[in-house]
């Protein structure tokens, strides 16, 4: 069965700290996609990144970086030097062989000034 | 600004009433989706449409119906609302349902529905 687990329900850190959001997935497919979406307090979900199963290169975009490890079925998300504006709920998702998305329960990230 | 418009933003509804949540996109995306978001459960797919004229059931379709008469509109109807349908509903779209890049979803701002 396809499954995405975000074990951290809520994380609270002080501004400028680094923080890592964990995502562990289960799938029997050999070809799949993994995603991260951000849901700020305004409510609208925003796409952050997509990674396909054949590309294990880590990705860095400014203060954001993603570590994809097939060996541990993980796709973790790190924010470096966190800012208050990073406060949001972050969702990890898996695209299955039917191209439907399986979502994790989300991690609420609170950045304190 | 291109995107998805959902209406209403918020609604309080008596149990047993019929309610339609509206969703319109102007990006000419083929695929559209309805999700509900409940605390601790993430997003759950209610119904989807891969292209105009077709619809499919998602993970939690019971009590909901959809139609896709054209590319732009994808309304979600609750025929007889029940309190367990209290949730935040998100409409989303993607260029196509399959292939690389297909599942990068664009979301609407959500509709908060309370059924009493």
Interface residues (C-beta under 8 A of the other chain):
Chain A: X9 X33 X35 X37 X42 X43 X44 X45 X46 X47 X50 X52 X91 X95 X99 X100 X101 X103 X104 X105 X106
Chain B: X40 X41 X42 X43 X44 X45 X48 X58 X88 X90 X92 X97 X98 X99 X100 X101 X102 X103 X104 X105 X106 X107 X108 X109 X110
